[in-house]
């Protein structure tokens, strides 16, 4: 069974719905995902002992944050090109796009301000809370990703290993954030299904 929730902040549902997710990374946006999982478990459509979380980009972040907020819920965690440290995410945009750029302004509005919201951003950063994670983690990231810095997955892997947690990092040489070839996707999905199958 595959659950793909439409959590608040998602695009395609109007501005008001998107605005409900502003500065709610790891907070209300994450609660929406776990509420959906709880609904399926309560309806006996999902086995609470055999749950895995797997997603890409923001979803990759949500997979990691789910492992932090509800550490006993998931038995396997897979993050593809996910953010792991939101302060580093903002710093990356500032370096790449410029401190006065529309892109950096967008991320400050969407994620939070690195000065005014520092405590919130630390709490919402899985790499800074790696010691709270229980489930094994698989990280996958394209080495040429210009949207989510590949360093994010490296930081997460380092934090998990330093905390004595089970983690594997697969870096895809020459790949970006999206538009992967069919061959790459086949290889990635084979890796992911094998990993999840071993854990649940």
PEQUI-V699009 format. One record per backbone hydrogen bond with DSSP energy under -0.5 kcal/mol. NH is the residue of the N-H (numbers start at 1). CO is the residue of the C=O. If there is no record, write none. Layout:
((NH | CO) (NH | CO))
This chain:
((4 | 2) (7 | 5) (9 | 17) (10 | 7) (13 | 10) (18 | 14) (19 | 15) (20 | 16) (21 | 18) (22 | 19) (23 | 110) (24 | 21) (27 | 24) (29 | 24) (30 | 24) (31 | 27) (32 | 28) (33 | 29) (34 | 30) (35 | 31) (36 | 32) (37 | 33) (38 | 34) (39 | 35) (40 | 36) (41 | 37) (42 | 38) (43 | 39) (44 | 41) (45 | 40) (46 | 40) (48 | 46) (50 | 47) (53 | 76) (55 | 78) (57 | 80) (59 | 56) (61 | 57) (62 | 58) (63 | 59) (64 | 60) (65 | 61) (66 | 62) (67 | 63) (68 | 64) (69 | 65) (70 | 66) (71 | 68) (73 | 70) (74 | 70) (75 | 51) (76 | 51) (77 | 136) (78 | 53) (79 | 138) (80 | 55) (81 | 79) (81 | 140) (89 | 85) (90 | 86) (91 | 87) (92 | 88) (93 | 89) (94 | 90) (95 | 91) (96 | 92) (97 | 93) (98 | 93) (98 | 94) (101 | 98) (105 | 101) (106 | 102) (107 | 103) (108 | 104) (109 | 105) (110 | 106) (111 | 107) (112 | 107) (117 | 113) (118 | 115) (121 | 117) (122 | 118) (123 | 119) (124 | 120) (125 | 122) (126 | 124) (127 | 84) (128 | 125) (129 | 126) (130 | 127) (132 | 129) (133 | 130) (136 | 75) (137 | 166) (138 | 77) (139 | 168) (140 | 79) (141 | 170) (143 | 172) (144 | 175) (145 | 142) (149 | 147) (150 | 145) (152 | 149) (153 | 150) (154 | 150) (155 | 151) (156 | 152) (157 | 153) (158 | 154) (159 | 155) (160 | 156) (161 | 157) (162 | 158) (163 | 159) (164 | 161) (165 | 160) (167 | 165) (168 | 137) (170 | 139) (170 | 168) (171 | 169) (172 | 141) (172 | 170) (173 | 171) (175 | 172) (185 | 181) (186 | 182) (187 | 183) (188 | 184) (189 | 185) (190 | 186) (191 | 187) (192 | 188) (193 | 189) (194 | 190) (195 | 191) (196 | 192) (197 | 193) (198 | 194) (199 | 195) (199 | 196) (200 | 196))
